[in-house]
Amino acid sequence: MLPLSSKANGLDCLVEAVYHEARSENMISQIAVANVILQRVRDDRYPDEICEVVHQAKKWKGRIIRNKCQFSYYCDGKSEKMKDYSSLVRAVNLSSLVLQGVMLYKTMGATHYHAYYVRPYWAMKKRFKKLGRVGSHIFYIDKGK
């Protein structure tokens, strides 16, 4: 398994998110998920660093509140260990490509997504423009400021 440094860098955090959010998806779907993370980094409403975006969570007394994270895997109470080596290698390679500029036109500008089988409250708000589905995720642009 590829070790993540104790002080994670942007690639480490992008790999972590792609692995946990979309490891069972195809390459295009994983690119779409990674693009959302980088779009958030570029958006003034979110932190300026990949790791801060990926690990953004509500906290109480310095501890993360379960199920109150921007990316559900990060605070669902499950381990973040990456045990599937082939999926990890694929996430590393794909994340490296995305950091070099690979983008998916269909989801360009998206700052949000969710699995097609859930209906989060925020997706019903008028400020979210649905871009479409890629794999098992539906992508949105947040038009609100």
N, C-alpha and C positions, 0 to 999 in steps of 0.2 A: 504494500500500500504506500502511496506517496504521502510523506508526512507534511502536515501543515505546520508552519513555523509558530512559535509561541506568540509572536506578534505578527498576526496575519497581514498579508498584503492584498492588494486588490484582486489579483488573480486567484489567490487562495479562496477569498470570500465569494468570488463569482463562481468558481468551481463548486464550492459547497452548496450554494443556492441552486445551481443548475442540477447538480446531482440529486439533491433532496426534493426539488420541486418538479423535475421533469426527466429523471433518469430512465423511466420506462417509455419515454416519448422518442420519436424519430429526430433526426438532426435538425430539421426545419423547426420543429416545435421547441427544441432546446434553444435554438438561436432566438426565437421569439421571446422566450422567458429571459434570456440574458440581455436582450435588447431593452426590455422593460427596466431592468436594473440600471443599465447605463443611461437610459432616458431620465430616470429619476435623479441620477447624479448630475445631469445637465440642468435639471429643473430647480429653480430657486426655492421651491416649497419643500425640498428634501435635502438631506445632508450632501456635502460635496465629495465624499469619499465612498467607494464601493462598499467597504466593510461597514461603514456607518449606515448605509442604506439597507444592506442585507440584514443587519442586526438591530434595526430600528424597532423599539418595543416600548410599551408603557411599563413604567416601574413604580413600585411602592416600597419605600424605605430601602432603596438601592437594589431591590430584587425585581426581576422580570415577572410580570403578571402573566400567568398561563393563558394562552389563547388570545393575547392582546399584542401580537406582533404584526408587522407589515407582511412578513412571509411566514405562513403558518407553521412550517416545519421547525422554525427556530424556538418556538415556545409551546410546543405541543406535549412536552413531557417525555418525548422519546429521545433516544440517543442520536447524536449527530455523527456517530462513527460511520465511515464510508466503507462498507464491507465487500461490496461488489466491485472487484478490481477492474473488470472490463468497462463497467459503467463509469468508474472513476477516470480511467484513462481517456475515455470518450469525452467526458465533461472537461477534462484538462485541455484536450486538443481543441474542442469546440470553443471553450472560453478564451483560449489564446487567439483564435480566429476572430472572435467578436471584438476583443480588445484591439485588434488590428484594423477594425472597421467593417467587418461583415455585418450587414443589416438585412432584415426581412422587410421588403416594401409594404407588405400587407398589414404589418403592425407598427409601421413607422410612427413615432410620436406617442405610442401607448405608454401609460404610466401605471396601468392596473390590468389585472387579469384574475380570473378565477376558473376553477374546474367547471365544466359544462353542467355537471349534475348538482351544483349548489346554486343558491340564489341569495347572494349577500345583499344586505340592505342598501349599501352604497350604490350598487349597480342600477337600482331603480331611480336614482336621482337624475333629474334632467341634465345636470352638468356633465354627465358621463355619456360620451358618444361611443356606441358600440362599433368596433371595427370589423369584427368577425371572429370566427373560430379557427384555430390552428391546433390540430391534434385534439387533446382533451381540455384545452383552455379557450376561454373567450376573452378577447382583448378590448380595452377601452382607452380612449383619450379623455383626460379630465379637463374640461373646458373652463372650469372655475378657477378663480385666482384669489 
